[in-house]
Amino acid sequence: MSTLPKTLTLDTSTSRANPTPQPMKRLTVPRIRQRKGGEPLVMLTAYTVRQAQLLDPHCDMLLVGDSLAQVIYGLPHTVGVTMEMMALHGAAVVRGTYHAAVIVDMPFGSYEGSPERAFDNAATLLKETGAAAVKVEGGKVLAPTIEFLTQRGIPVMGHVGLTPQAVNILGGYGVRGKSEEEARSIVEDAVAVAKAGAFAIVIEGVLESIAIEITQKVACPTIGIGASAQCDGQVLVTDDMLGMFERVPKFVKRYQDMAGVINGAVKDYAEQVRSRSFPTEDQIYAG
């Protein structure tokens, strides 16, 4: 029996976690590719059903990012993320959406060894989550793998510039492309990934001139994060833009102080419990 998540019409009065979907057609990979040079694409990360439900009406794509390493699991970097983590969170996000295309990060070690290994793991992620595509980090060296996957029916989003899974090689999360040689290499990486068949490319943490040059040179949409407003779209880690953490990268704009909101609400609750003012009579079931 198939265990793939399905979009169901459920009674919202009995299923708080799965409200009735609005009648809206889900975006597809070909439609996203067609947005090159058009209205900017909106992308955010999502890791849970409820988060996906709240983001879905406003986003073109939701990325089940391996950033869940830090955001959900408190890990120091993304290297420790497993296939099981990505599959479980990916399936949850798909169940919480009806509009956005869901992209799942392939974790470190699941695709670098060979195109065949990458295909097996990518196919597993798509089967277990119902997502639209996978994302891989890397440039020229990954181009043959991206071509192998796309020719076999697996849509791939690329990722160049600052690649967090390579933190041990890069030595940190600093801006990439400061030297002429590195800048040229990043552009070459993006061009190779696009030619290999990637339907979109995330450009992270590079000088703006590099992001603009890549956007002009590749036929697929570019998605910036710490890159340039001239990219074909933007992505941020949702918890960063909502203000869930005290420290965020320079390129993040905080649209809300959700950490403060939660702290205030929990403080009020704790005070009311300790003063026995909660629950009140109308919140207690009478016999």
PAVORO-712029 format. One record per residue: residue number from 1; residue in one letter; x, y, z of N, C-alpha, C in turn. Coordinates in steps of 0.05 Angstrom, whole numbers, padded with zeros to 5 digits, always signed. Layout:
BEGIN
   lumpa   zaza      n_u      n_v      n_w     ca_u     ca_v     ca_w      c_u      c_v      c_w
     NUM      A        X        Y        Z        X        Y        Z        X        Y        Z
...
# end
This chain:
BEGIN
   lumpa   zaza      n_u      n_v      n_w     ca_u     ca_v     ca_w      c_u      c_v      c_w
       1      M   +00017   -00024   +00000   +00000   +00000   +00000   +00018   +00025   +00000
       2      S   +00011   +00045   -00017   +00027   +00069   -00018   +00025   +00085   +00007
       3      T   +00048   +00096   +00016   +00048   +00113   +00040   +00053   +00142   +00033
       4      L   +00052   +00148   +00007   +00057   +00176   -00001   +00035   +00194   +00009
       5      P   +00043   +00218   +00018   +00023   +00237   +00027   +00005   +00246   +00005
       6      K   -00021   +00249   +00010   -00040   +00258   -00010   -00054   +00283   +00001
       7      T   -00061   +00301   -00018   -00077   +00324   -00010   -00106   +00316   -00007
       8      L   -00116   +00319   +00017   -00144   +00310   +00022   -00161   +00334   +00031
       9      T   -00187   +00332   +00025   -00206   +00352   +00035   -00217   +00341   +00061
      10      L   -00210   +00355   +00083   -00218   +00345   +00109   -00236   +00366   +00124
      11      D   -00251   +00356   +00143   -00268   +00373   +00159   -00251   +00389   +00178
      12      T   -00250   +00415   +00175   -00233   +00432   +00192   -00242   +00432   +00221
      13      S   -00267   +00425   +00226   -00276   +00425   +00254   -00265   +00401   +00270
      14      T   -00257   +00381   +00256   -00246   +00357   +00269   -00216   +00352   +00264
      15      S   -00205   +00367   +00245   -00177   +00362   +00238   -00162   +00389   +00237
      16      R   -00154   +00399   +00260   -00141   +00425   +00262   -00115   +00425   +00246
      17      A   -00100   +00402   +00245   -00074   +00402   +00232   -00076   +00400   +00202
      18      N   -00099   +00393   +00191   -00102   +00390   +00162   -00127   +00404   +00152
      19      P   -00126   +00430   +00151   -00150   +00445   +00142   -00156   +00440   +00113
      20      T   -00180   +00444   +00105   -00188   +00440   +00077   -00172   +00458   +00059
      21      P   -00158   +00446   +00039   -00142   +00462   +00021   -00159   +00481   +00004
      22      Q   -00148   +00504   -00001   -00162   +00522   -00019   -00158   +00512   -00048
      23      P   -00177   +00519   -00066   -00175   +00509   -00093   -00153   +00525   -00108
      24      M   -00129   +00515   -00107   -00107   +00528   -00121   -00088   +00507   -00132
      25      K   -00079   +00510   -00156   -00063   +00490   -00169   -00034   +00493   -00160
      26      R   -00021   +00470   -00154   +00006   +00471   -00144   +00025   +00479   -00167
      27      L   +00045   +00495   -00161   +00065   +00503   -00180   +00082   +00479   -00188
      28      T   +00090   +00478   -00213   +00107   +00456   -00222   +00134   +00466   -00230
      29      V   +00153   +00448   -00232   +00180   +00455   -00240   +00181   +00470   -00267
      30      P   +00167   +00460   -00288   +00167   +00475   -00313   +00157   +00504   -00310
      31      R   +00136   +00508   -00294   +00125   +00535   -00290   +00145   +00553   -00275
      32      I   +00160   +00541   -00257   +00180   +00557   -00243   +00203   +00565   -00262
      33      R   +00211   +00546   -00279   +00232   +00552   -00298   +00223   +00575   -00317
      34      Q   +00197   +00576   -00324   +00187   +00596   -00341   +00187   +00624   -00329
      35      R   +00191   +00626   -00303   +00191   +00652   -00289   +00217   +00667   -00292
      36      K   +00236   +00655   -00307   +00262   +00669   -00311   +00257   +00696   -00323
      37      G   +00268   +00717   -00309   +00265   +00744   -00319   +00238   +00757   -00314
      38      G   +00220   +00742   -00302   +00193   +00753   -00297   +00189   +00761   -00268
      39      E   +00165   +00758   -00258   +00159   +00765   -00230   +00177   +00749   -00212
      40      P   +00191   +00761   -00193   +00210   +00747   -00176   +00196   +00724   -00160
      41      L   +00211   +00703   -00158   +00202   +00679   -00144   +00206   +00682   -00114
      42      V   +00186   +00674   -00098   +00187   +00676   -00069   +00192   +00648   -00057
      43      M   +00213   +00646   -00041   +00220   +00620   -00030   +00228   +00623   +00000
      44      L   +00218   +00606   +00017   +00226   +00605   +00045   +00230   +00576   +00053
      45      T   +00243   +00572   +00075   +00247   +00545   +00086   +00222   +00537   +00102
      46      A   +00218   +00511   +00103   +00196   +00500   +00120   +00204   +00472   +00129
      47      Y   +00196   +00465   +00154   +00204   +00440   +00165   +00181   +00424   +00177
      48      T   +00158   +00437   +00182   +00136   +00424   +00195   +00110   +00429   +00180
      49      V   +00089   +00413   +00187   +00063   +00416   +00174   +00052   +00444   +00178
      50      R   +00051   +00453   +00203   +00038   +00479   +00210   +00053   +00502   +00197
      51      Q   +00080   +00501   +00198   +00096   +00522   +00186   +00090   +00523   +00156
      52      A   +00088   +00499   +00143   +00083   +00498   +00114   +00055   +00510   +00108
      53      Q   +00035   +00504   +00125   +00009   +00514   +00120   +00008   +00545   +00120
      54      L   +00023   +00557   +00138   +00024   +00586   +00141   +00039   +00599   +00118
      55      L   +00060   +00586   +00108   +00076   +00598   +00087   +00065   +00593   +00059
      56      D   +00052   +00571   +00056   +00044   +00562   +00029   +00029   +00582   +00012
      57      P   +00009   +00597   +00023   -00006   +00615   +00006   +00011   +00638   -00006
      58      H   +00034   +00644   +00007   +00050   +00667   -00001   +00075   +00660   -00017
      59      C   +00082   +00635   -00018   +00107   +00627   -00030   +00103   +00611   -00056
      60      D   +00122   +00614   -00074   +00123   +00598   -00098   +00136   +00571   -00093
      61      M   +00157   +00571   -00076   +00171   +00547   -00069   +00176   +00547   -00039
      62      L   +00176   +00523   -00028   +00184   +00518   +00000   +00207   +00499   +00000
      63      L   +00229   +00507   +00013   +00253   +00490   +00014   +00254   +00476   +00041
      64      V   +00253   +00450   +00040   +00259   +00434   +00064   +00289   +00433   +00066
      65      G   +00300   +00454   +00079   +00329   +00457   +00079   +00343   +00441   +00100
      66      D   +00368   +00433   +00094   +00384   +00420   +00114   +00392   +00439   +00136
      67      S   +00384   +00464   +00133   +00386   +00483   +00155   +00371   +00474   +00180
      68      L   +00354   +00454   +00177   +00340   +00443   +00200   +00360   +00432   +00220
      69      A   +00385   +00427   +00211   +00406   +00418   +00229   +00408   +00438   +00253
      70      Q   +00410   +00464   +00247   +00413   +00484   +00268   +00386   +00492   +00279
      71      V   +00366   +00496   +00261   +00340   +00507   +00269   +00324   +00488   +00286
      72      I   +00324   +00462   +00279   +00307   +00442   +00292   +00323   +00425   +00312
      73      Y   +00347   +00417   +00304   +00362   +00398   +00320   +00385   +00409   +00336
      74      G   +00391   +00434   +00333   +00412   +00447   +00349   +00440   +00437   +00343
      75      L   +00444   +00428   +00318   +00471   +00419   +00309   +00488   +00443   +00301
      76      P   +00514   +00440   +00302   +00532   +00463   +00295   +00532   +00470   +00266
      77      H   +00527   +00451   +00248   +00527   +00455   +00219   +00510   +00433   +00206
      78      T   +00508   +00434   +00180   +00490   +00417   +00165   +00502   +00389   +00159
      79      V   +00527   +00385   +00165   +00541   +00360   +00157   +00528   +00336   +00171
      80      G   +00516   +00340   +00194   +00505   +00317   +00209   +00477   +00309   +00201
      81      V   +00465   +00322   +00182   +00438   +00316   +00173   +00437   +00289   +00159
      82      T   +00415   +00274   +00164   +00412   +00247   +00152   +00389   +00247   +00132
      83      M   +00389   +00225   +00116   +00367   +00221   +00097   +00341   +00219   +00112
      84      E   +00341   +00205   +00135   +00316   +00201   +00150   +00304   +00228   +00159
      85      M   +00322   +00246   +00168   +00312   +00273   +00176   +00299   +00287   +00153
      86      M   +00312   +00287   +00130   +00301   +00301   +00106   +00275   +00288   +00097
      87      A   +00274   +00262   +00098   +00249   +00248   +00088   +00226   +00254   +00107
      88      L   +00230   +00254   +00133   +00208   +00258   +00152   +00198   +00287   +00150
      89      H   +00216   +00306   +00150   +00208   +00334   +00149   +00197   +00341   +00121
      90      G   +00208   +00330   +00100   +00198   +00334   +00073   +00169   +00325   +00070
      91      A   +00163   +00301   +00080   +00136   +00291   +00079   +00117   +00309   +00094
      92      A   +00126   +00319   +00117   +00108   +00336   +00133   +00102   +00362   +00118
      93      V   +00122   +00374   +00106   +00117   +00399   +00091   +00099   +00394   +00067
      94      V   +00103   +00373   +00053   +00085   +00367   +00030   +00056   +00364   +00040
      95      R   +00052   +00351   +00062   +00025   +00347   +00073   +00012   +00374   +00080
      96      G   +00029   +00394   +00087   +00018   +00420   +00095   +00015   +00439   +00072
      97      T   +00019   +00431   +00047   +00018   +00450   +00025   -00002   +00441   +00003
      98      Y   -00010   +00460   -00013   -00026   +00454   -00037   -00019   +00472   -00060
      99      H   -00002   +00492   -00055   +00005   +00511   -00075   +00034   +00511   -00083
     100      A   +00052   +00514   -00063   +00080   +00517   -00069   +00093   +00491   -00078
     101      A   +00113   +00493   -00095   +00129   +00470   -00102   +00149   +00465   -00079
     102      V   +00150   +00440   -00070   +00167   +00434   -00047   +00193   +00422   -00057
     103      I   +00215   +00433   -00048   +00242   +00424   -00055   +00255   +00413   -00030
     104      V   +00269   +00390   -00032   +00282   +00378   -00009   +00312   +00377   -00013
     105      D   +00327   +00387   +00007   +00356   +00386   +00006   +00365   +00357   +00008
     106      M   +00384   +00349   -00009   +00397   +00324   -00006   +00420   +00328   +00015
     107      P   +00421   +00311   +00036   +00441   +00316   +00057   +00469   +00309   +00048
     108      F   +00488   +00320   +00063   +00516   +00314   +00058   +00522   +00284   +00058
     109      G   +00536   +00275   +00037   +00543   +00247   +00035   +00524   +00230   +00020
     110      S   +00501   +00242   +00011   +00480   +00226   -00002   +00482   +00227   -00032
     111      Y   +00499   +00244   -00043   +00499   +00248   -00072   +00527   +00252   -00084
     112      E   +00547   +00257   -00068   +00574   +00264   -00078   +00589   +00240   -00089
     113      G   +00584   +00216   -00078   +00600   +00193   -00085   +00599   +00184   -00114
     114      S   +00574   +00184   -00125   +00571   +00176   -00153   +00543   +00184   -00163
     115      P   +00539   +00187   -00189   +00513   +00194   -00199   +00492   +00172   -00192
     116      E   +00501   +00147   -00192   +00483   +00125   -00186   +00473   +00127   -00157
     117      R   +00491   +00132   -00139   +00484   +00135   -00111   +00465   +00159   -00107
     118      A   +00472   +00180   -00121   +00455   +00204   -00119   +00427   +00198   -00129
     119      F   +00425   +00183   -00151   +00398   +00176   -00162   +00382   +00160   -00142
     120      D   +00395   +00139   -00130   +00381   +00122   -00111   +00370   +00139   -00087
     121      N   +00386   +00157   -00077   +00378   +00173   -00054   +00357   +00194   -00061
     122      A   +00361   +00206   -00085   +00342   +00226   -00094   +00314   +00213   -00099
     123      A   +00315   +00190   -00111   +00290   +00176   -00117   +00276   +00168   -00091
     124      T   +00291   +00160   -00071   +00280   +00154   -00045   +00266   +00178   -00032
     125      L   +00280   +00201   -00033   +00268   +00225   -00022   +00242   +00233   -00036
     126      L   +00242   +00232   -00062   +00218   +00239   -00076   +00195   +00220   -00071
     127      K   +00201   +00194   -00069   +00181   +00174   -00063   +00170   +00177   -00035
     128      E   +00187   +00182   -00015   +00178   +00183   +00013   +00166   +00210   +00021
     129      T   +00171   +00231   +00005   +00160   +00257   +00012   +00138   +00267   -00006
     130      G   +00139   +00259   -00032   +00120   +00271   -00051   +00129   +00298   -00061
     131      A   +00154   +00306   -00055   +00165   +00332   -00063   +00168   +00334   -00093
     132      A   +00171   +00359   -00102   +00174   +00364   -00131   +00202   +00360   -00141
     133      A   +00222   +00365   -00124   +00250   +00365   -00133   +00269   +00362   -00109
     134      V   +00294   +00358   -00116   +00315   +00358   -00095   +00335   +00381   -00101
     135      K   +00350   +00388   -00081   +00371   +00408   -00084   +00398   +00397   -00076
     136      V   +00419   +00403   -00092   +00446   +00394   -00086   +00465   +00418   -00086
     137      E   +00485   +00417   -00070   +00505   +00438   -00069   +00530   +00430   -00086
     138      G   +00541   +00449   -00100   +00565   +00444   -00116   +00564   +00454   -00144
     139      G   +00587   +00456   -00156   +00588   +00467   -00183   +00596   +00448   -00204
     140      K   +00619   +00454   -00217   +00627   +00438   -00241   +00630   +00408   -00235
     141      V   +00640   +00402   -00211   +00644   +00374   -00205   +00618   +00359   -00202
     142      L   +00596   +00373   -00195   +00570   +00360   -00192   +00554   +00360   -00218
     143      A   +00563   +00374   -00239   +00548   +00377   -00264   +00541   +00349   -00276
     144      P   +00559   +00330   -00277   +00552   +00304   -00288   +00530   +00290   -00272
     145      T   +00530   +00294   -00246   +00510   +00281   -00229   +00483   +00294   -00234
     146      I   +00482   +00321   -00236   +00457   +00335   -00241   +00446   +00326   -00268
     147      E   +00463   +00323   -00288   +00454   +00314   -00314   +00443   +00286   -00313
     148      F   +00456   +00269   -00298   +00448   +00241   -00294   +00420   +00240   -00281
     149      L   +00415   +00257   -00261   +00389   +00257   -00248   +00367   +00268   -00265
     150      T   +00372   +00291   -00278   +00351   +00304   -00294   +00344   +00287   -00318
     151      Q   +00363   +00272   -00330   +00357   +00255   -00352   +00340   +00231   -00344
     152      R   +00339   +00226   -00318   +00324   +00203   -00308   +00299   +00212   -00292
     153      G   +00291   +00236   -00297   +00265   +00245   -00286   +00265   +00257   -00259
     154      I   +00288   +00265   -00249   +00290   +00278   -00222   +00297   +00307   -00226
     155      P   +00279   +00326   -00221   +00285   +00354   -00223   +00305   +00362   -00201
     156      V   +00325   +00378   -00209   +00346   +00386   -00191   +00349   +00416   -00189
     157      M   +00350   +00427   -00165   +00357   +00455   -00160   +00387   +00455   -00152
     158      G   +00402   +00473   -00164   +00431   +00475   -00158   +00435   +00495   -00135
     159      H   +00460   +00496   -00126   +00467   +00514   -00104   +00497   +00520   -00106
     160      V   +00504   +00545   -00112   +00532   +00553   -00115   +00539   +00577   -00097
     161      G   +00565   +00583   -00096   +00575   +00605   -00079   +00582   +00594   -00052
     162      L   +00571   +00605   -00031   +00574   +00594   -00004   +00558   +00569   -00002
     163      T   +00571   +00546   +00001   +00557   +00520   +00003   +00561   +00509   +00031
     164      P   +00541   +00512   +00049   +00544   +00505   +00077   +00554   +00477   +00083
     165      Q   +00547   +00457   +00065   +00556   +00430   +00070   +00587   +00427   +00067
     166      A   +00600   +00447   +00055   +00629   +00447   +00052   +00643   +00464   +00073
     167      V   +00629   +00469   +00096   +00640   +00487   +00116   +00667   +00478   +00126
     168      N   +00672   +00452   +00127   +00698   +00442   +00136   +00721   +00448   +00117
     169      I   +00714   +00450   +00091   +00734   +00457   +00071   +00737   +00488   +00070
     170      L   +00714   +00502   +00070   +00714   +00531   +00068   +00725   +00544   +00093
     171      G   +00723   +00531   +00116   +00732   +00543   +00141   +00714   +00563   +00154
     172      G   +00689   +00564   +00145   +00670   +00583   +00156   +00649   +00591   +00136
     173      Y   +00634   +00612   +00143   +00611   +00620   +00127   +00615   +00648   +00115
     174      G   +00640   +00655   +00109   +00646   +00682   +00099   +00637   +00685   +00070
     175      V   +00636   +00710   +00061   +00628   +00717   +00034   +00647   +00705   +00014
     176      R   +00637   +00694   -00007   +00653   +00681   -00028   +00656   +00699   -00052
     177      G   +00678   +00695   -00066   +00683   +00710   -00091   +00698   +00735   -00089
     178      K   +00713   +00739   -00067   +00727   +00764   -00063   +00752   +00766   -00082
     179      S   +00763   +00743   -00088   +00786   +00744   -00107   +00775   +00740   -00135
     180      E   +00790   +00750   -00154   +00782   +00747   -00182   +00780   +00718   -00191
     181      E   +00798   +00702   -00181   +00799   +00673   -00188   +00774   +00659   -00176
     182      E   +00768   +00664   -00151   +00744   +00651   -00139   +00719   +00661   -00152
     183      A   +00717   +00687   -00158   +00693   +00697   -00171   +00688   +00684   -00198
     184      R   +00710   +00681   -00214   +00708   +00668   -00240   +00699   +00639   -00237
     185      S   +00710   +00625   -00216   +00703   +00597   -00211   +00673   +00594   -00204
     186      I   +00663   +00612   -00188   +00634   +00611   -00180   +00616   +00614   -00204
     187      V   +00623   +00633   -00222   +00607   +00637   -00246   +00608   +00612   -00264
     188      E   +00632   +00601   -00266   +00635   +00576   -00282   +00619   +00553   -00270
     189      D   +00618   +00552   -00243   +00602   +00531   -00230   +00573   +00534   -00237
     190      A   +00563   +00558   -00236   +00534   +00563   -00241   +00527   +00556   -00270
     191      V   +00544   +00564   -00289   +00539   +00559   -00317   +00539   +00529   -00322
     192      A   +00558   +00514   -00309   +00559   +00485   -00313   +00534   +00472   -00301
     193      V   +00525   +00481   -00278   +00502   +00469   -00266   +00477   +00474   -00283
     194      A   +00475   +00498   -00294   +00452   +00505   -00311   +00452   +00488   -00336
     195      K   +00475   +00485   -00349   +00477   +00469   -00373   +00471   +00440   -00368
     196      A   +00476   +00431   -00343   +00472   +00403   -00336   +00442   +00397   -00333
     197      G   +00425   +00418   -00331   +00397   +00414   -00330   +00383   +00424   -00305
     198      A   +00397   +00437   -00287   +00384   +00448   -00263   +00361   +00467   -00271
     199      F   +00338   +00465   -00258   +00315   +00482   -00265   +00317   +00509   -00251
     200      A   +00334   +00511   -00230   +00338   +00536   -00216   +00364   +00533   -00201
     201      I   +00376   +00556   -00193   +00402   +00555   -00178   +00401   +00575   -00155
     202      V   +00406   +00565   -00131   +00409   +00583   -00108   +00438   +00594   -00109
     203      I   +00440   +00621   -00106   +00466   +00634   -00104   +00468   +00646   -00076
     204      E   +00487   +00635   -00060   +00488   +00643   -00032   +00515   +00657   -00026
     205      G   +00513   +00679   -00011   +00536   +00691   +00002   +00558   +00699   -00017
     206      V   +00551   +00712   -00039   +00572   +00721   -00058   +00570   +00751   -00062
     207      L   +00591   +00763   -00073   +00590   +00791   -00080   +00567   +00796   -00101
     208      E   +00554   +00819   -00099   +00531   +00824   -00116   +00538   +00822   -00146
     209      S   +00561   +00831   -00154   +00569   +00831   -00182   +00569   +00803   -00193
     210      I   +00576   +00783   -00176   +00577   +00755   -00185   +00549   +00745   -00189
     211      A   +00531   +00751   -00171   +00503   +00742   -00173   +00490   +00754   -00198
     212      I   +00495   +00779   -00204   +00484   +00792   -00227   +00495   +00779   -00253
     213      E   +00521   +00774   -00253   +00532   +00761   -00277   +00521   +00733   -00282
     214      I   +00518   +00718   -00260   +00506   +00691   -00263   +00477   +00693   -00273
     215      T   +00462   +00711   -00262   +00434   +00714   -00270   +00431   +00721   -00299
     216      Q   +00450   +00736   -00309   +00450   +00744   -00337   +00459   +00721   -00356
     217      K   +00476   +00703   -00345   +00488   +00683   -00362   +00472   +00656   -00364
     218      V   +00457   +00650   -00343   +00443   +00624   -00343   +00414   +00627   -00352
     219      A   +00404   +00605   -00363   +00377   +00605   -00374   +00356   +00599   -00353
     220      C   +00364   +00589   -00330   +00345   +00582   -00309   +00344   +00604   -00288
     221      P   +00322   +00605   -00273   +00320   +00625   -00252   +00342   +00622   -00231
     222      T   +00351   +00645   -00220   +00370   +00645   -00198   +00355   +00654   -00173
     223      I   +00361   +00642   -00151   +00349   +00648   -00125   +00370   +00658   -00106
     224      G   +00369   +00683   -00099   +00390   +00695   -00083   +00385   +00692   -00053
     225      I   +00407   +00689   -00038   +00407   +00691   -00009   +00434   +00703   -00001
     226      G   +00433   +00729   +00006   +00458   +00743   +00010   +00472   +00748   -00016
     227      A   +00458   +00753   -00037   +00470   +00756   -00064   +00462   +00783   -00077
     228      S   +00438   +00784   -00088   +00430   +00809   -00102   +00400   +00809   -00106
     229      A   +00388   +00833   -00104   +00360   +00836   -00110   +00354   +00832   -00140
     230      Q   +00375   +00831   -00156   +00372   +00827   -00185   +00369   +00797   -00192
     231      C   +00371   +00780   -00173   +00366   +00751   -00178   +00337   +00748   -00186
     232      D   +00330   +00724   -00197   +00303   +00719   -00205   +00284   +00712   -00182
     233      G   +00295   +00710   -00158   +00279   +00705   -00134   +00296   +00706   -00110
     234      Q   +00284   +00703   -00086   +00299   +00704   -00061   +00290   +00682   -00043
     235      V   +00308   +00673   -00025   +00302   +00653   -00005   +00315   +00662   +00021
     236      L   +00301   +00657   +00043   +00312   +00661   +00070   +00304   +00637   +00088
     237      V   +00319   +00633   +00109   +00311   +00614   +00129   +00288   +00627   +00145
     238      T   +00265   +00615   +00145   +00241   +00627   +00157   +00245   +00636   +00186
     239      D   +00258   +00619   +00201   +00262   +00626   +00230   +00280   +00650   +00233
     240      D   +00298   +00655   +00214   +00314   +00679   +00215   +00298   +00704   +00209
     241      M   +00281   +00703   +00188   +00266   +00727   +00180   +00244   +00733   +00200
     242      L   +00235   +00713   +00215   +00215   +00717   +00235   +00226   +00726   +00262
     243      G   +00253   +00726   +00264   +00265   +00735   +00289   +00264   +00715   +00311
     244      M   +00267   +00690   +00305   +00267   +00669   +00325   +00294   +00666   +00339
     245      F   +00315   +00677   +00327   +00342   +00675   +00338   +00354   +00703   +00342
     246      E   +00371   +00705   +00362   +00383   +00731   +00368   +00404   +00739   +00346
     247      R   +00419   +00719   +00337   +00440   +00725   +00317   +00432   +00714   +00290
     248      V   +00433   +00731   +00270   +00427   +00723   +00242   +00448   +00734   +00224
     249      P   +00451   +00723   +00200   +00470   +00734   +00181   +00463   +00763   +00173
     250      K   +00482   +00777   +00163   +00479   +00805   +00156   +00457   +00809   +00135
     251      F   +00455   +00789   +00117   +00436   +00793   +00094   +00407   +00788   +00102
     252      V   +00402   +00780   +00126   +00374   +00774   +00135   +00360   +00799   +00144
     253      K   +00336   +00803   +00135   +00318   +00824   +00145   +00298   +00811   +00164
     254      R   +00297   +00821   +00189   +00277   +00810   +00208   +00250   +00824   +00203
     255      Y   +00230   +00809   +00196   +00204   +00820   +00192   +00186   +00819   +00216
     256      Q   +00195   +00805   +00237   +00180   +00804   +00262   +00198   +00794   +00284
     257      D   +00191   +00800   +00309   +00205   +00791   +00332   +00189   +00768   +00346
     258      M   +00189   +00745   +00332   +00172   +00723   +00342   +00184   +00712   +00368
     259      A   +00210   +00713   +00372   +00221   +00704   +00397   +00210   +00720   +00420
     260      G   +00208   +00746   +00416   +00197   +00764   +00437   +00168   +00758   +00442
     261      V   +00152   +00753   +00420   +00124   +00748   +00423   +00120   +00722   +00439
     262      I   +00135   +00701   +00432   +00133   +00676   +00447   +00141   +00679   +00476
     263      N   +00164   +00692   +00480   +00173   +00696   +00507   +00152   +00710   +00524
     264      G   +00139   +00731   +00513   +00119   +00745   +00528   +00095   +00728   +00534
     265      A   +00086   +00712   +00515   +00062   +00695   +00519   +00068   +00674   +00540
     266      V   +00091   +00662   +00539   +00098   +00641   +00558   +00101   +00653   +00586
     267      K   +00112   +00677   +00587   +00115   +00690   +00613   +00088   +00695   +00626
     268      D   +00069   +00705   +00610   +00041   +00709   +00620   +00029   +00683   +00629
     269      Y   +00032   +00662   +00614   +00021   +00636   +00621   +00033   +00627   +00648
     270      A   +00059   +00628   +00650   +00072   +00619   +00674   +00063   +00634   +00699
     271      E   +00060   +00660   +00696   +00051   +00677   +00718   +00022   +00670   +00727
     272      Q   +00005   +00664   +00707   -00023   +00658   +00713   -00026   +00630   +00725
     273      V   -00009   +00612   +00717   -00009   +00585   +00730   -00001   +00587   +00759
     274      R   +00021   +00602   +00764   +00031   +00604   +00791   +00013   +00620   +00809
     275      S   -00003   +00638   +00798   -00022   +00653   +00814   -00049   +00640   +00816
     276      R   -00052   +00617   +00803   -00077   +00601   +00801   -00100   +00617   +00788
     277      S   -00092   +00636   +00771   -00113   +00650   +00756   -00119   +00637   +00729
     278      F   -00104   +00616   +00722   -00110   +00599   +00699   -00109   +00570   +00709
     279      P   -00129   +00554   +00701   -00152   +00560   +00684   -00174   +00573   +00700
     280      T   -00191   +00588   +00685   -00214   +00601   +00698   -00238   +00581   +00696
     281      E   -00260   +00589   +00709   -00283   +00571   +00710   -00294   +00563   +00682
     282      D   -00293   +00582   +00663   -00304   +00576   +00637   -00284   +00560   +00620
     283      Q   -00261   +00554   +00631   -00241   +00537   +00616   -00239   +00509   +00629
     284      I   -00257   +00503   +00648   -00256   +00478   +00662   -00282   +00462   +00655
     285      Y   -00279   +00437   +00650   -00302   +00420   +00644   -00317   +00413   +00670
     286      A   -00342   +00421   +00672   -00358   +00416   +00696   -00371   +00388   +00694
     287      G   -00375   +00375   +00716   -00387   +00348   +00717   -00417   +00350   +00713
# end
